[in-house]
Amino acid sequence: MGAFKPLLPFGNKTVIESCIDYLHSGGVDQIVVVLGHRANEIRVFLKDVKIAINPDPESEMGASIAAGTRAIPNDAQCVLIALVDHPAVPPAIVSKLIEEWQHGARIVIPTWQNRGGHPVLVDLGFREELLSLDQTGGLRSLFQSHFDEVQRLAVDSPFVARDMDTWDDYLALHEEAFGYPPPKL
């Protein structure tokens, strides 16, 4: 991308602050942020969260999921796995995911026009599997192993399936979310 995603401006906050806000507003009680690359720069923007460290930031996402899972309290019953490059998810989506879990769903994936997105909710009955995800298959391997327990939840927001892998993705997402471009850096 050519820029450090978590600290890019997103509305009147940073990308990472926007992610934390939508999770809190959607009903998540405790948030664990997994840091690696440039962790000290990000810490300045973090409030009311627990921090976990992935000692190998170049590793696959499964290593970060395991680091975050280890930091979750033992009495937690489910986890939402949210990515920093999905900062525009409406809090109502998070609430819907939690509600589906409260009604018995064990793995819930939000979808937009049949395309899977984030955050995903995973019942912590799968804690051990989250701690030892296949590094090449990641969450997909968990979903495939428990195909009959995966609930795909159609939602009314494209933002669950919109990430920011390139500078153009970031510009387009900001424009769509706020109706104006981000400030020039």
C-alpha positions, 0 to 999 in steps of 0.5 A, spaced: 500 500 500 505 504 501 502 507 507 501 504 514 494 502 514 492 502 522 494 509 522 491 512 516 486 517 517 479 515 517 474 520 518 476 524 524 480 518 527 485 513 525 483 506 521 485 502 528 480 507 532 475 506 527 475 499 528 475 499 535 469 504 536 465 499 531 466 493 535 465 497 542 459 500 539 456 493 536 457 490 543 464 487 544 466 488 552 473 486 551 477 488 545 484 485 544 488 488 539 494 484 536 500 488 534 507 486 531 510 491 526 510 498 529 507 496 535 509 502 539 506 507 534 500 504 534 499 503 542 499 511 542 492 510 539 489 505 543 485 506 549 480 501 553 483 495 549 488 489 551 494 488 547 497 482 545 504 481 541 505 477 535 512 476 535 513 475 528 509 480 524 511 477 517 507 470 519 500 468 516 494 471 520 493 465 523 499 467 528 496 473 530 489 470 531 493 465 536 496 471 539 489 474 540 486 468 542 491 466 548 490 473 551 482 472 551 480 471 558 478 463 559 471 465 561 470 468 554 465 464 550 466 467 543 471 471 539 470 476 533 476 476 529 476 483 526 481 486 521 484 493 521 483 494 514 475 493 515 474 500 518 467 502 516 463 496 518 457 498 522 456 497 529 449 493 527 453 488 524 457 486 530 450 486 534 447 481 529 453 477 529 453 476 537 445 475 536 446 469 532 451 466 536 446 467 542 441 463 538 446 458 537 450 459 531 457 457 533 461 460 527 458 466 523 460 469 517 457 476 515 456 476 507 455 481 502 452 479 495 454 472 497 461 474 498 464 473 505 467 478 510 469 480 516 468 480 522 467 473 523 464 470 530 467 464 532 465 460 539 470 459 543 469 451 543 473 452 538 479 455 542 484 450 541 483 450 533 484 457 533 490 457 537 493 452 532 490 454 525 493 451 519 498 457 517 497 456 510 489 455 510 488 460 516 480 461 518 478 458 511 481 451 514 477 452 520 471 453 516 472 447 512 473 443 518 466 445 521 462 446 514 456 444 517 457 449 523 458 455 519 452 460 518 453 465 513 449 471 515 447 476 509 448 483 511 446 490 508 453 493 508 458 492 503 463 494 508 464 487 511 467 485 504 471 491 503 478 491 505 484 496 504 489 492 500 492 498 496 492 506 496 486 506 491 482 501 495 483 506 501 481 512 497 475 509 495 473 506 501 474 513 505 470 516 499 464 511 500 464 511 507 464 519 509 462 522 502 469 526 501 476 524 500 481 523 506 486 528 507 492 529 503 498 526 507 
